[in-house]
Amino acid sequence: MCRDVKQGTATSTVLIENDRTRVTEWRFAERGDNTGWHRHAYDYLVIPMQDGALEIVGPDGIITRSDLKQGVPYFRKAGVEHDVMNGNDHSFSFVEVEFLEPSAGRQ
């Protein structure tokens, strides 16, 4: 996730960071906890650590619900802008992997 995050209530812990990748665990203790508004500077993937839902607030203010399954990743390109909220009545977490180097086809 980019470094210009506006403070949210979710907790992030960087697990690995090197020249090629950054791996961050995001924990949401309760419903409504959020990452804070941010724009992704890099391509990334998200791996949910349990089944659950995230509510994504887009630049237009529309909230989209994403139902996720434990261990099933999804990928997004750089440039995504949003705030991510816990849409569950229980805690939720995911691991985010950012690709800090451009792909072979993008330079």
Buried (B, 14 or more C-beta within 10 A) or exposed (E): BBEEBEEBBBEBEEEEEEEEBBBBBBBBBEBEBBBBBBBBBBBBBBBBBBEBBBBBBEEEEEEEEBEBEEEEBEEBEBEBEBBBBBBBEEBBBBBBBBBBEEEEEEE
